[in-house]
Amino acid sequence: MEEGSETGKWGWMKRRRAMREELKKVGTIAAPMVVASVLQYLLQVVSLVMVGHLNQLSLSSVAIAISLTNVSGFSVLSGMAGGLETLCGQAFGAGQYEKFGQYTYTAVISLSLICFPITILWTFMDKILTLLGQDPTISLEARKYAIWLIPALFGSAILKPLTRFFQTQSLISPMILTSAIALCFHGATCWTLVFKLELGHVGAAISFSLCVWFNVMLLLSFVRYSSACEKTRIPFSKNALVGVGVFFRFAVPAAVMVCLKWWACEILVLLAGLFPNPKLETSVLSICLTISTLHFTIPYGFGAAASTRVSNELGAGNPQAVRVAVSATMFLAVTEGLIVSATLFGCRHLLGYAYSDDRMVVHYVAVMTPLLCLSIFTDSLQGVLSGVARGSGWQHLGAYVNLGAFYLVGIPVGIVLGFVAHLRAKGLWIGIVTGSIVQSILLSLVTALTNWKKQAMMARERIFDAKPPDENESNHMTSA
């Protein structure tokens, strides 16, 4: 009896020590990733702030252009680059550094090809906006801004895979350094082009494009000269072209996962313009969406850490370590979600003043804040769960989950409550919250029911181009 008690106590202590060690590993990836993602998010904020000091036409056209270029271009590239979180992460965990480098080349080639149809779409942005009922003058100015963002689009086709190249090796410090330098570069360049050279909002777009390529050059220099990338720095070969099909198999559902919720939120904001007081309803929804987007840089960092740890351990054939990694990141996500939600709820009567002096807007934001808090908490959960999906390679299931959660549940609920029940913007946001809750529940179920031993076997089969391991190897992996 005592021996069994001692054994149980020893096992509990061992699990506790493993969890503590994993929290350290996750934290060293997540915290820098949060900083890097905030710095990258601020790039477009700088552009908007600079242009906001010109005139209302420039501000409105750039705001619309940024929204559309994000939805139709940058979010697609960012989502597709998520395929590398499976392939590169597992290859790095398995010690297959040559394949790691090849996958990165494959991603750059694939994303560059995707840029061409997106470029055509942006070229006709004014026609699209006019068809959607936007003012022709605003539409034309938005098109000018989008046209000058095309170089940034092609730069992002290299930058997005490069960030995954560093992330999956847990090399986050170079990303923070280059993002900080690029942000300073963008601030100075944007101010010079917009005000000194009097290029207006076009100058902000040119500056952003220059900034993206500047960031690419900095990261490539680090890859070329740093000893930290010595193992994964390989020359280009034709094998990178052969792997395009494999990359798209993971990249497309990864992009769908990212874009479906993003598009759902944009659809509901557009629907707010159909209410009797469209300026108030749209303003409040935009404020909620801005806060939610800014907060998501934190769950994104946690998700990146989860993806890196899960993919590395699957590639190394350690399913038990994957379970610990998932538990550790979920613990961090729940803690962060509760803290941020409680803080926002406590400040609900002051929150609106950060965006407007209008008392109606401030009061409306205070009414919406409880729903926003619930949305933020679910974002914390799904950020990590989506990272687990990308790391393990079941992005296709995540895509189906997001499709059902937001387009079969979230948007219909929002429309019914907003227009039929006359809850207006509050009803639309309840739709987003409902979709987020359904998404979190379904992703949690998929994660809980995942056979990590089988996932580890599939990962090693994929990386080594071999048949599934035999029974002996399976037993060894389980014990690991």
C-alpha positions as CSV (number, residue, x, y, z in Angstrom):
1,M,0.0,0.0,0.0
2,E,2.7,2.4,1.0
3,E,4.8,1.4,-2.1
4,G,1.8,2.1,-4.4
5,S,1.3,5.4,-2.6
6,E,5.0,6.3,-3.1
7,T,4.8,5.3,-6.8
8,G,1.7,7.4,-7.3
9,K,3.3,10.4,-5.5
10,W,6.5,10.0,-7.6
11,G,4.4,9.9,-10.8
12,W,2.5,13.0,-9.8
13,M,5.8,14.8,-9.0
14,K,7.2,13.7,-12.4
15,R,4.2,15.0,-14.3
16,R,4.3,18.3,-12.3
17,R,8.0,18.7,-13.2
18,A,7.3,17.9,-16.8
19,M,4.5,20.5,-16.9
20,R,6.8,23.1,-15.3
21,E,9.5,22.5,-17.8
22,E,7.0,22.6,-20.7
23,L,5.6,25.9,-19.5
24,K,9.1,27.4,-19.6
25,K,9.6,26.1,-23.2
26,V,6.3,27.4,-24.3
27,G,6.8,30.8,-22.6
28,T,10.2,31.3,-24.2
29,I,8.5,31.0,-27.6
30,A,5.1,32.6,-26.9
31,A,6.3,35.8,-25.2
32,P,8.7,36.9,-28.0
33,M,6.1,35.9,-30.6
34,V,3.5,38.2,-29.0
35,V,6.1,41.0,-29.2
36,A,6.9,40.2,-32.8
37,S,3.2,40.0,-33.8
38,V,2.4,43.3,-32.1
39,L,5.3,45.0,-33.9
40,Q,4.0,43.7,-37.3
41,Y,0.5,44.7,-36.5
42,L,1.6,48.3,-35.7
43,L,3.0,48.7,-39.3
44,Q,-0.5,49.3,-40.8
45,V,-1.5,51.3,-37.7
46,V,1.3,53.7,-38.5
47,S,0.1,54.1,-42.1
48,L,-3.4,54.8,-40.9
49,V,-2.3,57.3,-38.3
50,M,-0.1,59.2,-40.8
51,V,-2.8,59.3,-43.4
52,G,-5.4,60.3,-40.8
53,H,-3.7,63.7,-40.5
54,L,-4.2,64.5,-44.2
55,N,-8.0,64.6,-44.9
56,Q,-11.2,62.5,-44.4
57,L,-11.1,61.2,-48.0
58,S,-7.6,59.8,-47.6
59,L,-8.4,58.3,-44.2
60,S,-11.6,56.6,-45.4
61,S,-10.1,55.3,-48.6
62,V,-7.0,53.9,-46.9
63,A,-9.1,52.3,-44.1
64,I,-11.2,50.5,-46.8
65,A,-8.1,49.6,-48.8
66,I,-6.3,48.1,-45.8
67,S,-9.4,46.1,-44.9
68,L,-9.8,44.7,-48.4
69,T,-6.1,44.0,-49.0
70,N,-5.9,42.2,-45.7
71,V,-9.0,40.1,-46.4
72,S,-8.2,39.2,-50.0
73,G,-4.4,39.1,-49.9
74,F,-2.2,39.3,-46.8
75,S,-4.5,37.0,-44.7
76,V,-4.5,34.4,-47.5
77,L,-0.7,34.4,-47.7
78,S,-0.4,34.3,-43.9
79,G,-2.9,31.5,-43.7
80,M,-1.2,29.4,-46.4
81,A,2.2,29.9,-44.7
82,G,0.6,28.0,-41.8
83,G,1.2,24.8,-43.8
84,L,4.9,25.2,-43.0
85,E,4.1,25.0,-39.3
86,T,3.2,21.3,-40.0
87,L,5.9,20.5,-42.5
88,C,8.9,22.5,-41.2
89,G,8.0,22.0,-37.6
90,Q,7.9,18.2,-38.0
91,A,10.9,18.1,-40.2
92,F,12.9,20.1,-37.6
93,G,11.8,17.8,-34.8
94,A,12.9,14.8,-36.8
95,G,16.3,16.3,-37.6
96,Q,15.6,16.4,-41.3
97,Y,17.2,19.8,-41.9
98,E,17.5,19.5,-45.7
99,K,13.8,18.8,-46.1
100,F,13.2,21.7,-43.7
101,G,14.9,24.1,-46.1
102,Q,13.3,22.6,-49.1
103,Y,9.8,23.1,-47.6
104,T,10.6,26.8,-47.1
105,Y,11.7,27.2,-50.8
106,T,8.5,25.4,-51.8
107,A,6.4,27.8,-49.8
108,V,8.0,30.9,-51.3
109,I,7.4,29.6,-54.8
110,S,3.8,28.6,-54.0
111,L,2.9,31.9,-52.4
112,S,4.5,33.9,-55.2
113,L,2.2,32.1,-57.7
114,I,-0.8,33.0,-55.6
115,C,0.1,36.7,-55.7
116,F,-0.7,37.0,-59.4
117,P,-4.5,36.4,-59.2
118,I,-4.6,38.6,-56.1
119,T,-2.8,41.4,-58.0
120,I,-5.5,41.2,-60.7
121,L,-8.2,41.5,-58.0
122,W,-6.6,44.6,-56.5
123,T,-6.2,46.2,-59.9
124,F,-10.0,46.3,-60.3
125,M,-10.7,47.2,-56.6
126,D,-12.4,50.4,-57.6
127,K,-14.9,48.5,-59.8
128,I,-15.6,46.0,-57.0
129,L,-16.1,48.7,-54.3
130,T,-18.4,50.7,-56.6
131,L,-20.5,47.5,-57.2
132,L,-20.7,47.2,-53.4
133,G,-22.2,50.6,-53.1
134,Q,-19.1,52.6,-52.1
135,D,-18.6,56.2,-53.2
136,P,-16.7,56.3,-56.6
137,T,-14.2,58.8,-55.4
138,I,-13.3,56.8,-52.3
139,S,-13.1,53.6,-54.4
140,L,-10.7,55.2,-56.8
141,E,-8.4,56.4,-54.0
142,A,-8.6,53.0,-52.4
143,R,-7.5,51.4,-55.6
144,K,-4.5,53.7,-55.9
145,Y,-3.4,52.6,-52.4
146,A,-3.9,48.9,-53.2
147,I,-1.9,49.2,-56.4
148,W,1.1,50.5,-54.5
149,L,0.8,47.7,-52.0
150,I,1.4,45.1,-54.7
151,P,5.2,45.1,-54.1
152,A,4.4,44.4,-50.4
153,L,2.2,41.5,-51.5
154,F,5.1,39.8,-53.3
155,G,7.5,40.7,-50.5
156,S,5.1,39.0,-48.1
157,A,5.2,35.8,-50.2
158,I,8.8,35.6,-49.0
159,L,8.4,37.2,-45.6
160,K,5.6,34.9,-44.4
161,P,7.5,31.6,-45.1
162,L,10.7,33.2,-43.5
163,T,8.8,33.9,-40.3
164,R,7.7,30.3,-40.1
165,F,11.3,29.3,-40.9
166,F,12.4,31.0,-37.7
167,Q,9.4,30.2,-35.7
168,T,9.5,26.4,-36.2
169,Q,13.2,26.5,-35.0
170,S,12.2,28.5,-32.0
171,L,14.4,31.4,-33.2
172,I,12.1,34.3,-32.3
173,S,14.7,36.9,-31.3
174,P,15.7,37.7,-34.9
175,M,12.1,38.3,-35.8
176,I,11.6,40.7,-32.9
177,L,14.8,42.6,-33.8
178,T,14.0,42.9,-37.5
179,S,10.3,43.8,-36.9
180,A,11.4,46.6,-34.5
181,I,13.9,47.9,-37.0
182,A,11.4,47.7,-39.8
183,L,8.8,49.5,-37.8
184,C,11.2,52.4,-37.1
185,F,12.2,52.4,-40.8
186,H,8.5,52.6,-41.8
187,G,7.7,55.4,-39.4
188,A,10.5,57.6,-40.7
189,T,9.9,56.7,-44.4
190,C,6.2,57.1,-44.2
191,W,6.4,60.5,-42.6
192,T,8.9,61.6,-45.3
193,L,6.9,60.4,-48.2
194,V,3.5,61.5,-46.9
195,F,4.4,65.0,-45.6
196,K,7.8,66.1,-46.9
197,L,7.5,64.7,-50.5
198,E,3.7,65.3,-50.4
199,L,2.8,62.0,-51.9
200,G,-0.2,61.7,-49.6
201,H,-1.8,58.3,-48.9
202,V,0.1,56.8,-51.9
203,G,3.3,57.6,-49.9
204,A,2.1,55.5,-47.0
205,A,1.6,52.5,-49.4
206,I,5.0,52.9,-50.9
207,S,6.6,53.1,-47.5
208,F,4.8,49.9,-46.4
209,S,6.0,48.1,-49.4
210,L,9.6,49.3,-48.9
211,C,9.3,48.2,-45.2
212,V,8.2,44.7,-46.1
213,W,11.2,44.2,-48.5
214,F,13.5,45.8,-45.9
215,N,12.3,43.2,-43.4
216,V,12.9,40.4,-45.9
217,M,16.5,41.6,-46.5
218,L,17.2,41.7,-42.8
219,L,15.9,38.2,-42.2
220,L,17.7,36.8,-45.3
221,S,20.9,38.3,-44.0
222,F,20.4,36.6,-40.7
223,V,19.8,33.3,-42.4
224,R,22.9,33.8,-44.6
225,Y,25.4,34.8,-41.9
226,S,24.1,33.4,-38.6
227,S,25.5,30.2,-37.2
228,A,22.0,29.5,-35.7
229,C,20.8,28.7,-39.2
230,E,23.8,26.6,-40.2
231,K,21.9,23.3,-40.2
232,T,18.8,24.6,-42.0
233,R,20.6,26.8,-44.5
234,I,20.6,24.7,-47.7
235,P,21.0,25.6,-51.4
236,F,18.0,25.7,-53.7
237,S,17.2,22.5,-55.6
238,K,14.6,21.2,-57.9
239,N,13.1,19.1,-55.1
240,A,11.5,22.4,-53.9
241,L,9.3,22.3,-57.1
242,V,8.4,18.6,-56.5
243,G,6.9,19.4,-53.1
244,V,4.4,22.1,-54.2
245,G,1.5,19.6,-54.2
246,V,2.3,18.4,-50.6
247,F,2.6,22.0,-49.5
248,F,-0.8,23.0,-50.9
249,R,-2.4,20.0,-49.2
250,F,-1.7,21.7,-45.9
251,A,-1.6,25.3,-47.0
252,V,-5.0,25.6,-48.5
253,P,-7.0,24.4,-45.4
254,A,-4.7,26.4,-43.2
255,A,-5.6,29.5,-45.2
256,V,-9.3,28.6,-45.0
257,M,-9.0,28.3,-41.2
258,V,-7.6,31.8,-41.0
259,C,-9.8,33.5,-43.5
260,L,-13.2,32.1,-42.7
261,K,-13.5,33.9,-39.3
262,W,-11.8,37.0,-40.6
263,W,-14.3,37.2,-43.5
264,A,-17.2,36.5,-41.2
265,C,-16.3,39.5,-39.0
266,E,-15.9,41.8,-42.0
267,I,-19.3,40.6,-43.3
268,L,-21.1,41.5,-40.1
269,V,-19.4,44.9,-40.0
270,L,-20.6,45.6,-43.5
271,L,-24.1,44.5,-42.5
272,A,-24.1,47.1,-39.7
273,G,-24.2,49.7,-42.4
274,L,-27.8,48.6,-43.2
275,F,-29.1,49.7,-39.8
276,P,-31.1,53.0,-39.3
277,N,-28.1,54.7,-37.6
278,P,-25.3,53.2,-39.6
279,K,-22.5,55.5,-38.4
280,L,-23.1,54.6,-34.7
281,E,-23.6,50.9,-35.3
282,T,-20.6,50.6,-37.6
283,S,-18.4,52.6,-35.3
284,V,-19.2,50.5,-32.3
285,L,-18.7,47.2,-34.2
286,S,-15.4,48.5,-35.6
287,I,-14.2,49.5,-32.1
288,C,-15.0,46.0,-30.8
289,L,-13.3,44.4,-33.8
290,T,-10.2,46.6,-33.4
291,I,-9.9,45.7,-29.7
292,S,-10.4,42.0,-30.5
293,T,-7.8,42.1,-33.3
294,L,-5.2,43.8,-31.1
295,H,-5.8,41.3,-28.3
296,F,-5.5,38.4,-30.8
297,T,-1.8,39.1,-31.1
298,I,-1.4,37.4,-27.7
299,P,-3.3,34.2,-28.5
300,Y,-1.5,34.2,-31.8
301,G,1.8,34.0,-29.9
302,F,0.5,31.2,-27.7
303,G,-0.8,29.4,-30.9
304,A,2.6,29.8,-32.5
305,A,4.3,28.3,-29.5
306,A,1.8,25.4,-29.4
307,S,2.3,24.8,-33.1
308,T,6.1,24.7,-32.7
309,R,6.1,22.5,-29.7
310,V,3.5,20.0,-31.1
311,S,5.1,19.8,-34.6
312,N,8.6,19.4,-33.2
313,E,7.6,16.6,-30.8
314,L,5.5,14.8,-33.4
315,G,8.5,14.9,-35.8
316,A,10.7,13.5,-33.0
317,G,8.2,10.8,-32.3
318,N,7.2,11.8,-28.8
319,P,3.4,11.7,-28.4
320,Q,3.5,12.0,-24.6
321,A,5.4,15.2,-24.9
322,V,2.8,16.5,-27.2
323,R,0.1,16.0,-24.6
324,V,2.1,17.9,-22.1
325,A,2.7,20.8,-24.6
326,V,-1.0,21.0,-25.4
327,S,-1.9,21.1,-21.6
328,A,0.7,23.8,-20.9
329,T,-0.4,26.1,-23.7
330,M,-4.1,25.7,-22.8
331,F,-3.3,26.6,-19.2
332,L,-1.6,29.8,-20.3
333,A,-4.5,30.6,-22.7
334,V,-7.2,30.2,-20.1
335,T,-5.2,32.3,-17.6
336,E,-4.5,35.1,-20.1
337,G,-8.1,35.1,-21.3
338,L,-9.5,35.4,-17.8
339,I,-7.1,38.2,-16.9
340,V,-7.8,40.3,-20.0
341,S,-11.5,39.7,-19.9
342,A,-11.7,40.7,-16.2
343,T,-9.6,43.8,-16.9
344,L,-11.8,45.0,-19.9
345,F,-15.0,44.3,-17.9
346,G,-13.7,46.4,-15.0
347,C,-12.9,49.3,-17.5
348,R,-16.1,49.0,-19.5
349,H,-17.3,52.5,-18.8
350,L,-14.0,54.1,-19.7
351,L,-13.1,51.9,-22.7
352,G,-15.1,53.9,-25.3
353,Y,-13.3,57.1,-24.4
354,A,-10.1,55.7,-26.0
355,Y,-11.8,55.8,-29.4
356,S,-14.5,58.6,-29.2
357,D,-15.7,61.5,-27.1
358,D,-19.3,60.8,-28.2
359,R,-21.3,59.7,-25.1
360,M,-23.6,57.5,-27.2
361,V,-20.6,55.6,-28.5
362,V,-19.0,55.3,-25.1
363,H,-22.3,54.0,-23.6
364,Y,-22.8,51.6,-26.5
365,V,-19.3,50.2,-26.1
366,A,-19.9,49.7,-22.3
367,V,-23.0,47.7,-23.2
368,M,-21.1,45.6,-25.7
369,T,-18.1,45.0,-23.4
370,P,-19.4,41.9,-21.6
371,L,-19.9,40.2,-25.0
372,L,-16.5,41.4,-26.1
373,C,-15.0,39.8,-23.0
374,L,-16.6,36.5,-23.8
375,S,-15.3,36.8,-27.4
376,I,-11.8,37.6,-26.2
377,F,-11.8,34.5,-23.9
378,T,-12.9,32.2,-26.7
379,D,-10.2,33.8,-28.9
380,S,-7.6,32.8,-26.4
381,L,-8.7,29.2,-26.5
382,Q,-9.1,28.9,-30.2
383,G,-5.8,30.7,-30.9
384,V,-4.0,27.8,-29.1
385,L,-6.3,25.1,-30.5
386,S,-5.7,26.4,-34.1
387,G,-2.0,26.3,-33.4
388,V,-2.3,22.7,-32.3
389,A,-4.2,22.0,-35.5
390,R,-1.4,23.6,-37.6
391,G,1.3,21.8,-35.8
392,S,-0.3,18.4,-36.0
393,G,-1.5,18.7,-39.6
394,W,-5.2,18.5,-39.3
395,Q,-5.9,21.9,-40.7
396,H,-8.7,20.4,-42.9
397,L,-10.7,19.6,-39.8
398,G,-10.1,23.1,-38.5
399,A,-11.4,24.5,-41.8
400,Y,-14.6,22.5,-41.6
401,V,-15.0,23.6,-37.9
402,N,-14.7,27.2,-38.8
403,L,-17.0,26.9,-41.8
404,G,-19.7,25.3,-39.6
405,A,-19.2,27.6,-36.6
406,F,-19.3,30.9,-38.4
407,Y,-21.3,30.3,-41.6
408,L,-23.9,27.8,-40.4
409,V,-24.2,29.2,-36.8
410,G,-22.5,32.6,-36.2
411,I,-23.6,34.7,-39.2
412,P,-27.2,33.4,-39.3
413,V,-27.6,34.0,-35.5
414,G,-26.2,37.5,-35.9
415,I,-28.5,38.3,-38.8
416,V,-31.6,37.1,-36.9
417,L,-30.7,38.9,-33.7
418,G,-29.5,42.0,-35.5
419,F,-32.4,42.5,-37.9
420,V,-35.3,40.4,-36.8
421,A,-34.9,40.8,-33.0
422,H,-33.8,44.5,-33.6
423,L,-30.7,44.2,-31.4
424,R,-28.7,45.9,-34.2
425,A,-24.9,45.8,-33.6
426,K,-25.3,43.9,-30.3
427,G,-27.1,41.2,-32.1
428,L,-24.4,40.9,-34.8
429,W,-21.7,40.7,-32.2
430,I,-23.7,38.0,-30.3
431,G,-23.5,36.1,-33.6
432,I,-19.7,36.4,-33.6
433,V,-19.6,35.3,-30.0
434,T,-21.9,32.3,-30.7
435,G,-19.7,31.2,-33.6
436,S,-16.5,31.6,-31.5
437,I,-18.0,29.4,-28.7
438,V,-19.1,26.7,-31.2
439,Q,-15.6,26.9,-32.8
440,S,-13.8,26.5,-29.4
441,I,-16.0,23.6,-28.3
442,L,-15.5,21.7,-31.6
443,L,-11.7,22.4,-31.7
444,S,-11.5,21.2,-28.1
445,L,-13.3,18.0,-28.9
446,V,-11.1,17.3,-31.9
447,T,-7.9,18.0,-29.9
448,A,-9.1,15.8,-27.0
449,L,-10.0,12.9,-29.3
450,T,-6.8,13.1,-31.3
451,N,-4.6,10.0,-31.2
452,W,-1.2,11.5,-30.7
453,K,0.6,8.2,-31.2
454,K,-1.0,7.9,-34.6
455,Q,-0.2,11.5,-35.4
456,A,3.5,10.9,-34.5
457,M,3.6,7.9,-36.8
458,M,2.1,9.8,-39.7
459,A,4.5,12.7,-39.1
460,R,7.5,10.5,-39.3
461,E,6.1,8.6,-42.3
462,R,5.7,12.0,-44.1
463,I,9.1,13.3,-43.2
464,F,11.0,10.1,-44.0
465,D,8.9,9.0,-47.0
466,A,8.6,5.7,-45.3
467,K,5.9,3.2,-44.4
468,P,4.3,3.5,-41.0
469,P,6.6,2.2,-38.2
470,D,6.2,-1.4,-37.2
471,E,4.7,-2.5,-33.8
472,N,8.0,-2.4,-32.1
473,E,8.6,1.2,-33.1
474,S,5.1,2.1,-32.1
475,N,5.6,0.7,-28.7
476,H,8.9,2.7,-28.4
477,M,7.1,5.9,-29.4
478,T,4.3,5.3,-26.9
479,S,6.8,4.8,-24.1
480,A,8.5,8.1,-25.2
